[in-house]
Every structure is written in C-alpha cells, then in structure tokens.
Amino acid sequence: MTAPLAAGPPPQVAAVSPAPRATFVLYDSTAIWAEFAAPLDSTSVSTLNVYLKVDTRRLPVAVSWEAARRRVHVAPLVVLDLNQTYTVELSPNLSTAGGTPLGQKYSWQFTTNSLRRPTSPAPASGASGESPFAPLKWGGNEAIAGSVSYEVFAGDDSAAVAERRVPLLTSGAAAIFVPRTRWTQDATTWWAVTVVNLATHEQLRGPAWRFSVLAASTPVDSVAAVSLFAGYAYLDNGRSRASCGADQFSCGPAMNTGARWDFGAFPPTAKLAGARLELRAYPGYEDTLAQATVTAWVALASWLCTQTAVGGVPLTDERNGRLATGTLVEPGHLRLESDELAAHLQATIRYATFYGYVLRASRAVRFASPIYPDVGLRPLLRLYFYRSGGPAPVAAAAGSRAGAAARVRMSPRVPNGAPAAPSSRGQISGGGRLRLDAAAPSR
C-alpha cells in the first residue's frame, strides 16, 4: 500500500504593504497587500479569511488574489479615517495551492496620515465662462485633522502652478479664496492648493485645476438688491446702545455700524461684473460727507444691530476685511465700489457664506436708512452681472430701494471701468417678482 504524500509546509508571508507599524500612510492611495512565498489556493482568498479592522470592528473590503506575484490584495470599500491605526488580519484558514492551511493567524498594523487631499474644486476643473470675480473653493479637512492651512497658487502656466513656481496668493484656515482683484478675462486661469497640517507638518499637494473667464465685452445687466436694514451701536454714558429701526443711521469713530441686503433673489449661477454701493446723507447732513472717509468692511458674523455692542467681539477682519472706500459723487451722495467688494458679493451669492458689511467713517456722518420715506435717498446696492450667467435674478420680495431702481442714475460703464453693453433696470412687477427692462443707461 502506497503511503499518502506528506503535506507541504504552511505558507509563509514574505512581505507586506504598508510596512508593519508604518505611520503617515496615505488614506487614499496606499496599496494594502501580503505577498506569500508559495502560491495560495485562490478559493481561500476571500473576505472570510482576510480582514481590515479598527480595534475589533471589521471594515468592508474587496479581497483579490494576484497569482503572478503571489499577493493577496485588500481594497477598502470605505474612505479610511485620518490618524487612525488599522489592522490587517489573515485567517489561519488561508491555504496553499496544495491545500496546506496557514495554521495560525497573521496580522500587522499601520497608521494613516493626518491630512486629506484638496478635492472637489469650484469652479469645476475645465469650467468655462466664469465671472472675473469667481471665488475658489475646495473640499477641506475634518476636525480630526487639527489645525490646517491651505496655500493657494494661481497663474496662466499650468506647469508652473503644478510645481508651485508662482507666487503664493494666500494661506489660511478657510477652504475658500475670495480674490481681491479680478481674474484675467477671456483667458484660462490655473490654480492649485497645498494643505499643511500645522501640528504634524505634513503637506499634501492638490492637482492643478483650470477655469476660463468671460470676455470683457460680454453684455452686462444690472439689478438692485433689496435692503434689509442698516443700524448702529454707540456708547451713551459708558453704556452701549443700539439704533436699529430709525429712518437714519450714523457712522463714526465711536460707533459699530452695519448694513444687510437680501441676496436670495440671485441664483448661485449669477456671474458678477461689478457692484456699487450708493449711500446718501440724511437731509441736513450733506456737508459732513465731504469731510469724512467712509469705508466698507467684511462682516464676520450675521450682522444683528442689537448684538453689536461697542467694545464687544470683533465685527470684521482688521487685516484683510476692508473692501471699498467711498468717493463723493455729488454733495450728499457717496459711492463705494471696488474689485474686492464685487468679489465678496460674488462669493456671498454663490455660497451664502457672508453676512453683510461693517461701515466705518473717520468722523461722524449720518445716512438715510432703508426705511427713509423718500426712496431716492435710501441705500442702494446695485449688482452688475453678465447675461450669460444664467437666469435673471428675481426679487425675494417687493423691496424698499429695488422698487425705485429706475430712478437711480446709471453710469454708461460698469464699475471699475469695464465697458458695458446696454444695461437693464430692475423693476418690481406683480407678485413681488423683479423683471429686467432693457434700456440704455442714463447719464
């Protein structure tokens, strides 16, 4: 009688990836595998015998056998967490091609890195016909990443941007960049983001993305936004008081002054060409505007008049928050416009992430408010947008100043000198909807 053949030795693990106890393993692009000294029985290579675990919890994976390299591959079916230790476990039931089982459990561990790559760019890579004030936005990192900084680069040379051989535009904690000058029109802009973990010093570079900007000759329309309110807080015998519902509002060195508009009428697809904020002196205070410097600033939170106590929490970004400085158009009539203001408004309309404006003056001035009886003196925020940017804005409600838009003097050029096609004037029609009536701008 012939004796049965002796079973071969149990399979031996020759190499693994990631290496045992490896750290800063990329959460999204590191191959996980175990290489064996002998071929395995492919039918034993399955999720019944190969696991990826966090503590005792098994994660969903796809398991496959690569015969040429004698490797068991493990592909996570979920995105791996940051700064997390994972265990790869091989069951004793894995067996060689000859049927010999591994005979004992084999496992190793690795820890993922501390950052996510920048993803999901907006504008989408390859987007065309963008506003010259388009904000840049991308997918950020969750709280577990800790303190991170995003470095933004942009230019017209794709290779230089990809290699970060262009000047740094900005760095900061927010996963959004609002430009302070317009992007080059009728051209392609390349941009990229590098994310840095401030605690671990790890860095990840995102790819170079691109978008093109509308030509400066694209036809432009304009619509007035609906004023919600303007108010101010001031000190009275050492106590902070607020004035929120009057027909006038003041601005000066010892005051916190702000204003808000309703941008719900403007679709996120609207592509701005510019913006103008018009303020008019309260009757009897026209002369004060000639002696004051008035500026508009970013508001850092939802601007509520009753919560703007003088000496309280900061209302704006003192370093980068200044958007525009007023110029006197005529006695009692102040205009504020700039690329910074238009870009801020574009980001507000597109992402609803900003809340209004802080107004400051070098000396005390007084303006007519959004409820002043003469609508011709009320604050007016006029937005210029390209006709190719989607449907025309629709007013959220029949509003104070918007209803009198036709009475406002229009410049034959959009803000900051860009040529404009015949403009339109917003009018409130039945049902509180705003229609655009094409008309050449008056002088």
VOPAGU-2260 file (C-alpha; in pm, 1 decimal, decimal comma):
REM VOPAGU-2260
SITE   aa  ch    i         X         Y         Z
SITE  MET   A    0       0,0       0,0       0,0
SITE  THR   A    1     141,2     336,4    -100,4
SITE  ALA   A    2     179,1     588,0     180,8
SITE  PRO   A    3      -3,2     924,0     129,4
SITE  LEU   A    4     210,6    1221,7      27,5
SITE  ALA   A    5     309,5    1443,1     318,0
SITE  ALA   A    6     151,2    1790,7     315,4
SITE  GLY   A    7     387,0    2076,8     234,6
SITE  PRO   A    8     492,7    2340,3     487,1
SITE  PRO   A    9     242,3    2617,3     575,4
SITE  PRO   A   10     262,6    2921,1     350,0
SITE  GLN   A   11     495,3    3193,7     469,9
SITE  VAL   A   12     432,2    3564,4     440,1
SITE  ALA   A   13     729,5    3709,3     251,7
SITE  ALA   A   14     637,2    4081,1     253,2
SITE  VAL   A   15     352,0    4316,6     334,1
SITE  SER   A   16     239,4    4669,1     246,0
SITE  PRO   A   17     219,3    4903,8     422,3
SITE  ALA   A   18     516,3    4801,6     636,2
SITE  PRO   A   19     432,7    4689,3     989,7
SITE  ARG   A   20     387,9    4986,6    1227,1
SITE  ALA   A   21     417,3    5232,2     935,4
SITE  THR   A   22     290,0    5585,1    1004,7
SITE  PHE   A   23     161,9    5865,0     778,2
SITE  VAL   A   24      21,1    5605,5     541,1
SITE  LEU   A   25    -183,9    5789,4     276,3
SITE  TYR   A   26    -552,2    5727,7     339,8
SITE  ASP   A   27    -647,0    5709,5     -28,4
SITE  SER   A   28    -361,1    5576,2    -238,3
SITE  THR   A   29    -154,1    5324,6     -43,8
SITE  ALA   A   30    -175,5    4963,8    -164,5
SITE  ILE   A   31    -253,7    4704,0     105,1
SITE  TRP   A   32    -125,3    4355,1      29,3
SITE  ALA   A   33      51,6    4048,1     165,5
SITE  GLU   A   34     298,7    3855,4     -51,5
SITE  PHE   A   35     349,5    3483,1       5,3
SITE  ALA   A   36     647,3    3254,9     -52,6
SITE  ALA   A   37     422,7    2991,6    -210,2
SITE  PRO   A   38     108,4    3007,4    -424,0
SITE  LEU   A   39    -222,3    3003,6    -239,4
SITE  ASP   A   40    -546,2    2826,1    -310,1
SITE  SER   A   41    -735,3    3117,9    -468,4
SITE  THR   A   42   -1067,7    2989,3    -334,2
SITE  SER   A   43    -942,6    3050,3      21,6
SITE  VAL   A   44    -857,9    3414,2     -56,3
SITE  SER   A   45   -1182,0    3587,8      36,5
SITE  THR   A   46   -1339,8    3817,2     293,3
SITE  LEU   A   47   -1399,5    3505,2     503,9
SITE  ASN   A   48   -1025,4    3481,2     566,7
SITE  VAL   A   49    -887,3    3834,7     512,3
SITE  TYR   A   50    -992,6    4130,6     730,3
SITE  LEU   A   51    -924,0    4500,8     773,3
SITE  LYS   A   52   -1009,6    4612,2    1124,5
SITE  VAL   A   53   -1021,0    4909,5    1359,4
SITE  ASP   A   54    -989,3    4757,1    1704,8
SITE  THR   A   55   -1236,0    4464,1    1681,1
SITE  ARG   A   56   -1459,3    4620,0    1412,8
SITE  ARG   A   57   -1425,2    4478,6    1063,6
SITE  LEU   A   58   -1443,6    4720,2     768,8
SITE  PRO   A   59   -1594,2    4636,6     429,0
SITE  VAL   A   60   -1319,7    4541,5     182,5
SITE  ALA   A   61   -1268,3    4375,4    -154,1
SITE  VAL   A   62   -1014,1    4090,0    -147,4
SITE  SER   A   63    -834,8    3950,4    -453,2
SITE  TRP   A   64    -550,6    3711,9    -540,5
SITE  GLU   A   65    -268,5    3814,3    -780,0
SITE  ALA   A   66    -115,6    3484,6    -889,7
SITE  ALA   A   67     184,9    3632,1   -1074,2
SITE  ARG   A   68     318,1    3797,3    -758,7
SITE  ARG   A   69     154,8    3562,0    -510,0
SITE  ARG   A   70     -15,8    3858,2    -341,0
SITE  VAL   A   71    -338,3    3894,4    -150,3
SITE  HIS   A   72    -475,6    4245,7    -217,1
SITE  VAL   A   73    -707,0    4427,4      25,1
SITE  ALA   A   74    -906,4    4725,0    -109,4
SITE  PRO   A   75   -1109,3    4922,0     147,6
SITE  LEU   A   76   -1465,6    4997,9      38,7
SITE  VAL   A   77   -1481,5    5299,3     271,7
SITE  VAL   A   78   -1258,7    5604,7     297,3
SITE  LEU   A   79   -1002,2    5549,1     569,7
SITE  ASP   A   80   -1002,9    5786,1     865,5
SITE  LEU   A   81    -712,9    6017,3     938,4
SITE  ASN   A   82    -468,9    5946,5    1223,1
SITE  GLN   A   83    -623,1    5602,3    1267,4
SITE  THR   A   84    -446,2    5272,1    1336,7
SITE  TYR   A   85    -569,3    4983,3    1118,3
SITE  THR   A   86    -505,1    4609,6    1149,2
SITE  VAL   A   87    -480,4    4370,4     855,1
SITE  GLU   A   88    -556,2    4016,4     967,4
SITE  LEU   A   89    -507,2    3689,2     774,8
SITE  SER   A   90    -704,0    3389,3     896,5
SITE  PRO   A   91    -538,5    3051,8     975,2
SITE  ASN   A   92    -774,6    2906,8     712,7
SITE  LEU   A   93    -583,3    3057,0     419,7
SITE  SER   A   94    -421,5    2763,2     239,6
SITE  THR   A   95    -159,1    2683,3     -21,7
SITE  ALA   A   96    -238,9    2557,1    -365,9
SITE  GLY   A   97    -167,5    2213,0    -225,2
SITE  GLY   A   98    -425,3    2256,4      49,6
SITE  THR   A   99    -197,5    2322,0     347,6
SITE  PRO   A  100    -359,3    2580,8     579,8
SITE  LEU   A  101    -169,4    2876,4     717,6
SITE  GLY   A  102    -235,6    2721,8    1057,0
SITE  GLN   A  103    -206,1    3041,2    1257,1
SITE  LYS   A  104    -335,4    3397,6    1241,7
SITE  TYR   A  105    -106,3    3659,5    1092,5
SITE  SER   A  106    -162,2    4035,0    1134,7
SITE  TRP   A  107      12,4    4369,4    1112,4
SITE  GLN   A  108     -81,4    4733,3    1174,2
SITE  PHE   A  109     -31,6    5074,2    1014,4
SITE  THR   A  110    -147,2    5429,6    1094,2
SITE  THR   A  111    -290,7    5668,1     837,5
SITE  ASN   A  112    -169,7    6018,3     765,2
SITE  SER   A  113    -302,4    6344,2     909,8
SITE  LEU   A  114    -448,4    6523,7     604,8
SITE  ARG   A  115    -699,0    6493,3     322,2
SITE  ARG   A  116    -601,0    6596,3     -27,6
SITE  PRO   A  117    -770,6    6905,5    -170,6
SITE  THR   A  118   -1062,0    6779,3    -382,7
SITE  SER   A  119   -1390,1    6891,0    -544,3
SITE  PRO   A  120   -1273,8    7223,1    -691,3
SITE  ALA   A  121   -1518,5    7502,2    -759,3
SITE  PRO   A  122   -1520,7    7627,5   -1024,9
SITE  ALA   A  123   -1500,6    7270,9   -1152,0
SITE  SER   A  124   -1178,7    7198,9   -1336,5
SITE  GLY   A  125   -1232,8    7286,5   -1700,9
SITE  ALA   A  126   -1525,9    7522,4   -1631,1
SITE  SER   A  127   -1573,0    7796,3   -1888,5
SITE  GLY   A  128   -1741,2    8136,4   -1893,2
SITE  GLU   A  129   -1670,3    8223,5   -1529,0
SITE  SER   A  130   -1702,9    8560,4   -1358,5
SITE  PRO   A  131   -1377,6    8757,0   -1323,6
SITE  PHE   A  132   -1461,2    8758,6    -950,9
SITE  ALA   A  133   -1518,5    8383,8    -914,6
SITE  PRO   A  134   -1423,6    8258,9    -566,4
SITE  LEU   A  135   -1214,0    7943,0    -540,1
SITE  LYS   A  136   -1346,6    7664,9    -318,3
SITE  TRP   A  137   -1239,9    7306,9    -249,2
SITE  GLY   A  138   -1302,9    7011,7     -22,5
SITE  GLY   A  139   -1149,9    7064,2     318,2
SITE  ASN   A  140   -1037,7    6853,8     612,9
SITE  GLU   A  141   -1247,3    6733,0     903,6
SITE  ALA   A  142   -1187,3    6842,0    1262,5
SITE  ILE   A  143    -977,8    6534,7    1343,0
SITE  ALA   A  144    -705,5    6672,9    1116,7
SITE  GLY   A  145    -649,3    6951,3    1369,0
SITE  SER   A  146    -518,7    7291,8    1264,0
SITE  VAL   A  147    -452,4    7309,8     891,6
SITE  SER   A  148    -352,3    7581,6     649,1
SITE  TYR   A  149    -438,9    7597,2     280,2
SITE  GLU   A  150    -187,5    7756,1      43,4
SITE  VAL   A  151    -338,8    7879,6    -284,4
SITE  PHE   A  152    -145,1    7929,7    -607,8
SITE  ALA   A  153    -272,5    8058,2    -943,0
SITE  GLY   A  154    -140,8    8165,1   -1281,4
SITE  ASP   A  155    -162,5    8115,9   -1656,9
SITE  ASP   A  156     109,8    7846,2   -1678,2
SITE  SER   A  157     -20,4    7501,3   -1581,8
SITE  ALA   A  158     324,8    7352,4   -1517,0
SITE  ALA   A  159     437,8    7646,1   -1304,0
SITE  VAL   A  160     120,0    7622,5   -1094,3
SITE  ALA   A  161     150,4    7243,9   -1055,7
SITE  GLU   A  162     510,5    7284,7    -940,2
SITE  ARG   A  163     427,8    7584,9    -718,1
SITE  ARG   A  164     666,1    7811,8    -912,0
SITE  VAL   A  165     418,7    8101,5    -898,4
SITE  PRO   A  166     369,6    8347,4    -611,4
SITE  LEU   A  167     157,4    8234,0    -319,4
SITE  LEU   A  168    -185,6    8400,5    -338,9
SITE  THR   A  169    -290,3    8336,1      18,6
SITE  SER   A  170    -269,8    8091,1     307,1
SITE  GLY   A  171    -525,1    8036,6     579,8
SITE  ALA   A  172    -762,2    7800,5     755,1
SITE  ALA   A  173   -1064,6    7852,7     526,4
SITE  ALA   A  174   -1119,4    7621,0     227,7
SITE  ILE   A  175   -1224,2    7917,1      11,9
SITE  PHE   A  176   -1037,2    8202,8    -154,0
SITE  VAL   A  177   -1208,8    8528,6    -246,5
SITE  PRO   A  178    -990,2    8723,3    -492,0
SITE  ARG   A  179    -906,7    9086,7    -424,0
SITE  THR   A  180    -854,5    9163,7    -792,9
SITE  ARG   A  181   -1035,7    9027,9   -1095,2
SITE  TRP   A  182    -910,4    8721,9   -1281,8
SITE  THR   A  183    -775,5    8787,3   -1632,4
SITE  GLN   A  184   -1072,6    8800,0   -1866,7
SITE  ASP   A  185   -1109,9    8597,5   -2186,9
SITE  ALA   A  186    -829,3    8371,7   -2060,0
SITE  THR   A  187    -764,3    8048,5   -1871,7
SITE  THR   A  188    -654,1    8054,6   -1509,3
SITE  TRP   A  189    -479,4    7755,8   -1348,0
SITE  TRP   A  190    -489,9    7713,1    -970,9
SITE  ALA   A  191    -384,5    7463,8    -707,0
SITE  VAL   A  192    -396,6    7415,3    -330,5
SITE  THR   A  193    -138,7    7273,6     -91,1
SITE  VAL   A  194    -271,1    7173,9     250,7
SITE  VAL   A  195     -41,2    7179,8     553,7
SITE  ASN   A  196    -106,1    7023,2     894,3
SITE  LEU   A  197      30,3    7277,4    1140,8
SITE  ALA   A  198      79,6    7017,4    1414,7
SITE  THR   A  199     237,6    6730,2    1220,2
SITE  HIS   A  200     391,9    6948,4     943,5
SITE  GLU   A  201     263,5    6703,9     683,3
SITE  GLN   A  202     189,1    6856,8     341,7
SITE  LEU   A  203     -24,5    6731,9      53,7
SITE  ARG   A  204     -34,8    6898,7    -285,7
SITE  GLY   A  205    -354,3    6906,5    -484,6
SITE  PRO   A  206    -352,7    6890,1    -867,2
SITE  ALA   A  207    -361,2    7193,3   -1094,1
SITE  TRP   A  208    -719,4    7284,9   -1189,0
SITE  ARG   A  209    -835,4    7536,4   -1450,1
SITE  PHE   A  210   -1125,1    7761,4   -1546,9
SITE  SER   A  211   -1177,1    8026,3   -1813,5
SITE  VAL   A  212   -1320,6    8373,8   -1761,8
SITE  LEU   A  213   -1577,2    8556,6   -1972,6
SITE  ALA   A  214   -1455,1    8820,4   -2217,1
SITE  ALA   A  215   -1478,5    9180,2   -2100,9
SITE  SER   A  216   -1706,4    9252,3   -2398,4
SITE  THR   A  217   -1980,2    9015,9   -2270,9
SITE  PRO   A  218   -2314,2    9204,1   -2234,9
SITE  VAL   A  219   -2396,4    9321,5   -1882,1
SITE  ASP   A  220   -2724,8    9386,2   -1698,6
SITE  SER   A  221   -2780,2    9530,8   -1352,4
SITE  VAL   A  222   -3023,1    9473,9   -1065,7
SITE  ALA   A  223   -3064,9    9642,9    -728,0
SITE  ALA   A  224   -3054,3    9419,6    -420,8
SITE  VAL   A  225   -3327,4    9461,2    -159,8
SITE  SER   A  226   -3213,4    9643,8     154,1
SITE  LEU   A  227   -3294,1    9464,6     479,0
SITE  PHE   A  228   -3172,1    9714,3     735,9
SITE  ALA   A  229   -2891,7    9942,7     844,6
SITE  GLY   A  230   -2823,2   10027,8    1206,1
SITE  TYR   A  231   -2557,6   10119,9    1456,1
SITE  ALA   A  232   -2448,2   10081,0    1816,3
SITE  TYR   A  233   -2293,4   10359,9    2019,8
SITE  LEU   A  234   -2185,2   10449,4    2371,3
SITE  ASP   A  235   -2417,9   10652,7    2592,5
SITE  ASN   A  236   -2262,9   10747,1    2929,2
SITE  GLY   A  237   -2049,3   10434,9    2916,9
SITE  ARG   A  238   -2335,3   10205,3    2816,5
SITE  SER   A  239   -2367,9   10050,2    2470,9
SITE  ARG   A  240   -2695,2   10131,7    2299,2
SITE  ALA   A  241   -2830,8   10044,8    1955,1
SITE  SER   A  242   -3044,7   10218,5    1694,4
SITE  CYS   A  243   -3196,0    9968,9    1451,5
SITE  GLY   A  244   -3533,2   10084,2    1319,6
SITE  ALA   A  245   -3498,3   10455,3    1253,7
SITE  ASP   A  246   -3514,1   10635,1     920,6
SITE  GLN   A  247   -3146,1   10725,4     955,9
SITE  PHE   A  248   -2827,1   10558,2    1072,0
SITE  SER   A  249   -2498,8   10707,0    1187,0
SITE  CYS   A  250   -2139,8   10611,3    1126,1
SITE  GLY   A  251   -1832,0   10735,0    1306,2
SITE  PRO   A  252   -1523,7   10656,1    1515,6
SITE  ALA   A  253   -1718,6   10560,7    1829,6
SITE  MET   A  254   -1984,8   10350,9    1656,9
SITE  ASN   A  255   -2037,6    9999,6    1523,8
SITE  THR   A  256   -2237,9   10043,4    1203,9
SITE  GLY   A  257   -2358,4    9777,5     962,8
SITE  ALA   A  258   -2596,5    9704,4     677,6
SITE  ARG   A  259   -2750,5    9393,9     522,3
SITE  TRP   A  260   -2917,1    9309,4     192,1
SITE  ASP   A  261   -3127,4    9018,8      70,9
SITE  PHE   A  262   -2936,8    8816,4    -189,2
SITE  GLY   A  263   -3189,8    8534,8    -208,6
SITE  ALA   A  264   -3313,3    8674,8    -540,6
SITE  PHE   A  265   -2982,7    8599,5    -713,1
SITE  PRO   A  266   -2922,4    8244,2    -837,6
SITE  PRO   A  267   -2584,2    8089,9    -749,3
SITE  THR   A  268   -2509,3    8079,9   -1123,1
SITE  ALA   A  269   -2512,6    8461,5   -1146,5
SITE  LYS   A  270   -2173,3    8587,7   -1265,6
SITE  LEU   A  271   -2095,0    8934,3   -1143,0
SITE  ALA   A  272   -1925,4    9201,8   -1349,6
SITE  GLY   A  273   -1913,7    9458,4   -1068,5
SITE  ALA   A  274   -2104,1    9625,7    -785,2
SITE  ARG   A  275   -2178,6    9971,1    -647,2
SITE  LEU   A  276   -2298,3   10071,6    -304,2
SITE  GLU   A  277   -2469,6   10411,8    -302,7
SITE  LEU   A  278   -2527,7   10593,7      27,5
SITE  ARG   A  279   -2699,8   10931,0      65,3
SITE  ALA   A  280   -2677,2   11171,8     351,4
SITE  TYR   A  281   -2969,5   11221,9     585,1
SITE  PRO   A  282   -3119,3   11563,4     494,2
SITE  GLY   A  283   -2923,4   11837,8     666,9
SITE  TYR   A  284   -2601,5   11631,5     691,8
SITE  GLU   A  285   -2483,8   11656,0     330,6
SITE  ASP   A  286   -2178,1   11867,0     417,0
SITE  THR   A  287   -2038,4   11606,2     658,0
SITE  LEU   A  288   -1968,7   11358,4     376,5
SITE  ALA   A  289   -1712,1   11592,0     219,8
SITE  GLN   A  290   -1510,3   11586,5     542,5
SITE  ALA   A  291   -1517,2   11212,8     617,0
SITE  THR   A  292   -1356,8   10896,9     483,6
SITE  VAL   A  293   -1617,3   10619,0     473,4
SITE  THR   A  294   -1516,7   10255,0     422,4
SITE  ALA   A  295   -1698,4    9922,1     386,9
SITE  TRP   A  296   -1565,3    9606,8     557,0
SITE  VAL   A  297   -1643,4    9236,0     565,0
SITE  ALA   A  298   -1878,5    9130,7     844,9
SITE  LEU   A  299   -1758,2    8815,5    1021,9
SITE  ALA   A  300   -2097,5    8702,7    1150,1
SITE  SER   A  301   -2464,4    8756,0    1087,0
SITE  TRP   A  302   -2495,2    9130,8    1141,0
SITE  LEU   A  303   -2758,4    9194,8    1407,7
SITE  CYS   A  304   -2786,5    9552,7    1523,9
SITE  THR   A  305   -2877,3    9462,7    1881,4
SITE  GLN   A  306   -2566,7    9245,6    1918,6
SITE  THR   A  307   -2301,6    9494,2    1810,0
SITE  ALA   A  308   -2207,4    9642,6    2144,8
SITE  VAL   A  309   -1917,0    9884,5    2123,0
SITE  GLY   A  310   -1608,2    9715,9    2265,0
SITE  GLY   A  311   -1760,0    9369,6    2213,0
SITE  VAL   A  312   -1649,4    9087,3    1985,4
SITE  PRO   A  313   -1465,1    9181,9    1663,7
SITE  LEU   A  314   -1705,2    9250,6    1379,6
SITE  THR   A  315   -1459,4    9230,6    1092,2
SITE  ASP   A  316   -1119,3    9113,5     975,8
SITE  GLU   A  317    -894,3    9404,8    1067,2
SITE  ARG   A  318    -613,4    9282,1     842,1
SITE  ASN   A  319    -793,7    9181,0     522,3
SITE  GLY   A  320   -1155,3    9289,2     569,3
SITE  ARG   A  321   -1151,9    9630,6     405,0
SITE  LEU   A  322   -1348,7    9616,5      77,7
SITE  ALA   A  323   -1405,9    9969,0     -51,6
SITE  THR   A  324   -1356,7   10339,0      22,4
SITE  GLY   A  325   -1627,5   10589,9     -57,9
SITE  THR   A  326   -1596,1   10866,3    -315,3
SITE  LEU   A  327   -1819,9   11172,6    -322,5
SITE  VAL   A  328   -2026,9   11171,8    -642,5
SITE  GLU   A  329   -2208,6   11494,2    -557,3
SITE  PRO   A  330   -2296,4   11672,4    -231,3
SITE  GLY   A  331   -2466,2   11422,4      -3,2
SITE  HIS   A  332   -2410,1   11124,9    -236,6
SITE  LEU   A  333   -2137,7   10870,5    -156,3
SITE  ARG   A  334   -2038,9   10575,0    -375,7
SITE  LEU   A  335   -1835,4   10269,5    -272,0
SITE  GLU   A  336   -1708,4   10027,4    -536,6
SITE  SER   A  337   -1405,1    9805,3    -589,4
SITE  ASP   A  338   -1295,2    9466,1    -718,0
SITE  GLU   A  339   -1282,9    9347,7    -355,5
SITE  LEU   A  340   -1646,9    9440,1    -298,9
SITE  ALA   A  341   -1760,7    9271,9    -621,5
SITE  ALA   A  342   -1564,0    8955,1    -540,4
SITE  HIS   A  343   -1708,5    8943,8    -189,5
SITE  LEU   A  344   -2060,0    8977,0    -329,1
SITE  GLN   A  345   -1994,2    8703,3    -586,0
SITE  ALA   A  346   -1889,8    8467,3    -304,7
SITE  THR   A  347   -2192,7    8570,8     -99,9
SITE  ILE   A  348   -2435,6    8493,6    -381,4
SITE  ARG   A  349   -2267,2    8168,6    -480,5
SITE  TYR   A  350   -2211,4    8015,5    -137,6
SITE  ALA   A  351   -2422,2    8220,2     108,8
SITE  THR   A  352   -2121,8    8235,9     340,4
SITE  PHE   A  353   -2108,7    8607,1     421,8
SITE  TYR   A  354   -2345,5    8824,0     616,5
SITE  GLY   A  355   -2329,3    9193,8     530,8
SITE  TYR   A  356   -2097,4    9487,2     578,2
SITE  VAL   A  357   -1946,1    9691,1     855,9
SITE  LEU   A  358   -1935,6   10061,9     772,8
SITE  ARG   A  359   -1680,5   10299,1     922,1
SITE  ALA   A  360   -1619,3   10672,1     899,2
SITE  SER   A  361   -1329,3   10892,4    1008,7
SITE  ARG   A  362   -1579,5   11139,8    1156,6
SITE  ALA   A  363   -1948,0   11128,8    1240,7
SITE  VAL   A  364   -2178,7   11114,5     938,5
SITE  ARG   A  365   -2546,2   11032,2     903,8
SITE  PHE   A  366   -2719,7   10848,0     620,3
SITE  ALA   A  367   -3080,6   10790,6     519,0
SITE  SER   A  368   -3179,6   10435,6     612,2
SITE  PRO   A  369   -3363,9   10165,7     410,5
SITE  ILE   A  370   -3695,9   10288,8     557,2
SITE  TYR   A  371   -3647,9   10660,2     485,4
SITE  PRO   A  372   -3972,8   10793,3     330,1
SITE  ASP   A  373   -3801,7   10919,3      13,1
SITE  VAL   A  374   -3688,5   10600,3    -161,4
SITE  GLY   A  375   -3449,5   10806,9    -371,1
SITE  LEU   A  376   -3234,4   10862,4     -60,8
SITE  ARG   A  377   -3230,7   10504,5      63,1
SITE  PRO   A  378   -2912,5   10293,1      40,9
SITE  LEU   A  379   -2873,9   10118,0    -294,1
SITE  LEU   A  380   -2658,3    9817,6    -370,1
SITE  ARG   A  381   -2653,8    9768,3    -746,3
SITE  LEU   A  382   -2509,1    9446,0    -887,9
SITE  TYR   A  383   -2387,0    9418,2   -1245,8
SITE  PHE   A  384   -2393,0    9067,8   -1390,6
SITE  TYR   A  385   -2316,9    8904,8   -1723,2
SITE  ARG   A  386   -2617,3    8794,0   -1926,0
SITE  SER   A  387   -2454,0    8456,0   -1990,0
SITE  GLY   A  388   -2457,5    8377,4   -1617,8
SITE  GLY   A  389   -2794,5    8202,3   -1610,6
SITE  PRO   A  390   -3148,5    8327,1   -1540,2
SITE  ALA   A  391   -3201,0    8685,1   -1437,6
SITE  PRO   A  392   -3233,0    8747,8   -1063,7
SITE  VAL   A  393   -3581,4    8753,2    -915,5
SITE  ALA   A  394   -3654,2    8974,9    -617,2
SITE  ALA   A  395   -3729,4    8790,2    -292,3
SITE  ALA   A  396   -3996,2    9045,3    -208,0
SITE  ALA   A  397   -4111,5    9385,5    -321,5
SITE  GLY   A  398   -3838,6    9588,2    -156,8
SITE  SER   A  399   -3768,2    9938,7     -45,2
SITE  ARG   A  400   -3498,9   10061,0    -281,0
SITE  ALA   A  401   -3534,8    9796,7    -553,2
SITE  GLY   A  402   -3878,6    9928,4    -639,7
SITE  ALA   A  403   -3725,9   10264,1    -725,2
SITE  ALA   A  404   -3433,7   10128,7    -925,4
SITE  ALA   A  405   -3540,3   10313,8   -1238,2
SITE  ARG   A  406   -3487,0   10644,6   -1062,4
SITE  VAL   A  407   -3121,0   10581,3    -993,7
SITE  ARG   A  408   -2869,4   10746,3   -1223,0
SITE  MET   A  409   -2679,3   10482,3   -1417,1
SITE  SER   A  410   -2324,7   10507,6   -1545,4
SITE  PRO   A  411   -2265,6   10403,8   -1907,4
SITE  ARG   A  412   -1980,8   10185,0   -1782,2
SITE  VAL   A  413   -1983,3    9905,4   -1527,4
SITE  PRO   A  414   -1777,8    9960,1   -1209,8
SITE  ASN   A  415   -1400,5    9989,1   -1232,5
SITE  GLY   A  416   -1404,2   10095,9   -1595,0
SITE  ALA   A  417   -1504,3    9773,7   -1773,6
SITE  PRO   A  418   -1705,0    9852,7   -2091,6
SITE  ALA   A  419   -2070,5    9760,7   -2069,6
SITE  ALA   A  420   -2335,4    9669,7   -2321,3
SITE  PRO   A  421   -2674,2    9843,0   -2285,3
SITE  SER   A  422   -2781,1    9791,2   -1928,3
SITE  SER   A  423   -3113,4    9697,3   -1772,9
SITE  ARG   A  424   -3303,0    9846,9   -1483,6
SITE  GLY   A  425   -3475,6    9631,9   -1226,9
SITE  GLN   A  426   -3847,4    9688,5   -1174,5
SITE  ILE   A  427   -4084,8    9521,4    -932,0
SITE  SER   A  428   -4376,6    9358,2   -1110,1
SITE  GLY   A  429   -4685,6    9184,7    -978,9
SITE  GLY   A  430   -4627,9    8922,4    -710,8
SITE  GLY   A  431   -4306,2    9084,2    -591,1
SITE  ARG   A  432   -4105,3    8947,0    -885,1
SITE  LEU   A  433   -3836,8    9159,6   -1039,3
SITE  ARG   A  434   -3825,4    9198,1   -1415,8
SITE  LEU   A  435   -3546,9    9343,2   -1630,2
SITE  ASP   A  436   -3643,9    9609,1   -1881,3
SITE  ALA   A  437   -3363,9    9671,2   -2130,8
SITE  ALA   A  438   -3274,8   10037,9   -2152,2
SITE  ALA   A  439   -2967,3   10240,7   -2231,5
SITE  PRO   A  440   -2818,1   10379,0   -1907,9
SITE  SER   A  441   -2897,7   10741,0   -1834,9
SITE  ARG   A  442   -2621,8   10989,8   -1773,3
